[in-house]
Amino acid sequence: MAKAPAEDRDPLEALDKIREFFEGKEAIYIEKGALRVRVSNIHYDNLKGESEYVEVDIEEIPTEGLPVSLPKYDRREEPRPLRWKIGTNIRVHPWYFADYWDSPSYVGWSMYFSPELIEGVVALASSFPQDQPSEIGYRRIMSFITRQTRESLEGGLKRTEGLQS
């Protein structure tokens, strides 16, 4: 079985790379809802045995039209800005890229760091009517992100094909 990229790395090198990509950066955070956040305090919570559990502080950046969410996950009435911690074991789920980081599917969070994608989500959310149900806003944002990431992948494939000609 092939090893995942982080399995061959020194755990501290992996943490340094994650910090380089994400520390202090703005992102669109997705987990049964969507909101704009800043990532900070990236550190190992546990570095023993098979675990390389990275923990991260998340703080909402108040943004017109956000947050939006699925029913039962509406956080609009909670004190602002929202703050919480997330984490993932990078030995189990070592996948991250300069503009994207996610957790294993059973955890469920993902973050998009592309400035163009963030700008697009902020523009879209600012156009939402105030009386629009939160779920509709969430679904519109997810459709936008899906289109943007698909177009980005297709553009990368076209550039790669051009190099092979």
WOZI-V637612 format. One record per backbone hydrogen bond with DSSP energy under -1.0 kcal/mol. CO is the residue of the C=O (numbers start at 1). NH is the residue of the N-H. E is the energy in kcal/mol with one decimal. If there is no record, write none. Layout:
[[CO,NH,E] [CO,NH,E]]
//
This chain:
[[4,7,-1.6] [10,14,-2.1] [11,15,-2.1] [12,16,-2.3] [13,17,-2.2] [14,18,-2.4] [15,19,-2.7] [16,20,-2.6] [17,21,-2.4] [18,22,-2.5] [19,23,-2.0] [22,25,-2.3] [25,39,-2.4] [27,37,-2.7] [28,112,-2.1] [29,35,-1.7] [30,110,-1.8] [32,70,-2.3] [33,31,-2.0] [34,68,-1.9] [35,29,-3.2] [36,61,-3.1] [37,27,-2.3] [38,59,-1.9] [39,24,-2.3] [40,57,-2.8] [43,55,-3.3] [46,53,-1.6] [48,51,-2.2] [52,90,-2.4] [53,45,-2.9] [53,46,-1.2] [54,88,-1.9] [55,43,-2.4] [56,86,-2.3] [57,40,-2.3] [58,84,-2.0] [59,38,-2.3] [63,66,-2.3] [68,34,-2.8] [70,73,-1.9] [75,78,-1.4] [82,60,-3.0] [84,58,-3.0] [86,56,-2.7] [88,54,-3.2] [89,93,-2.8] [97,100,-1.2] [99,113,-2.3] [100,97,-3.2] [101,111,-3.0] [104,107,-2.1] [104,108,-2.1] [109,103,-2.4] [110,30,-3.1] [111,101,-2.0] [112,28,-2.2] [114,118,-2.7] [115,119,-2.6] [116,120,-2.1] [117,121,-2.6] [118,122,-2.7] [119,123,-2.3] [120,124,-2.5] [121,125,-3.1] [122,126,-2.1] [124,127,-1.3] [125,128,-1.5] [129,132,-1.8] [133,137,-1.5] [134,138,-2.4] [135,139,-2.5] [136,140,-2.3] [137,141,-2.4] [138,142,-2.6] [139,143,-2.1] [140,144,-2.2] [141,145,-2.7] [142,146,-2.5] [143,147,-2.5] [144,148,-2.7] [145,149,-2.8] [146,150,-2.2] [147,151,-2.6] [148,152,-2.1] [149,153,-2.3] [150,154,-2.7] [151,155,-2.3] [152,156,-2.0] [153,157,-2.2] [154,158,-2.2] [155,159,-2.0] [156,160,-2.0] [157,161,-2.7] [158,162,-2.0] [159,163,-1.3] [160,164,-1.2]]
//
